[in-house]
């Protein structure tokens, strides 16, 4: 099983724009839609310098692949 990290767009859109698409630039295009959290922005980077906390979110299936998903909370004001 593959692993993927994701940030919650509706909660941290400003930080995702600044860090994931800006400073780091390694966010993946295309998203995951979770029934509870809403749209998620996926990333395959195991180590994130902007990470504050993580939480296991379960599994996600895409194009025949199953991914273990970890939600990542980004640091404010870095």
WOFEN-V242339 format. One record per pair of residues at least 24 apart in sequence whose C-alpha atoms are under 10 Angstrom apart, sorted by the first residue. I is the first residue (numbers start at 1). J is the second residue. Records with the same first field share a line. If there is no record, write none. Layout:
I->J + J
This chain:
1->59 + 65 + 66 + 67 + 68
2->44 + 59 + 60 + 65 + 66 + 67 + 68 + 69
3->43 + 44 + 45 + 46 + 59 + 60 + 66 + 67 + 68 + 69 + 70
4->42 + 43 + 44 + 45 + 46 + 59 + 60 + 66 + 67 + 68 + 69 + 70 + 71
5->40 + 41 + 42 + 43 + 44 + 45 + 46 + 47 + 48 + 54 + 55 + 56 + 57 + 67 + 68 + 69 + 70 + 71 + 72
6->31 + 32 + 39 + 40 + 41 + 42 + 43 + 44 + 45 + 54 + 55 + 57 + 69 + 70 + 71 + 72 + 73
7->31 + 32 + 37 + 39 + 40 + 41 + 42 + 43 + 51 + 54 + 70 + 71 + 72 + 73 + 74
8->32 + 33 + 34 + 37 + 38 + 39 + 40 + 41 + 42 + 71 + 72 + 73 + 74
9->33 + 37 + 38 + 39 + 40 + 41 + 42
10->37 + 38 + 39 + 40
11->37 + 38 + 39 + 40 + 73
12->73 + 74 + 75 + 76
13->40 + 41
14->76
15->50 + 73 + 74 + 75 + 76 + 77 + 78
16->41 + 50 + 73 + 74
19->48 + 49 + 50 + 74 + 75 + 78
20->48 + 50 + 74
23->50
24->48 + 49 + 50
32->60 + 61 + 62
33->60
34->60
37->71
40->71 + 72
41->71 + 72
42->69 + 70 + 71 + 72
43->69 + 70 + 71 + 72
46->70
48->72 + 74
49->74 + 75 + 78
50->74 + 75 + 76 + 77 + 78
51->75 + 76
52->76
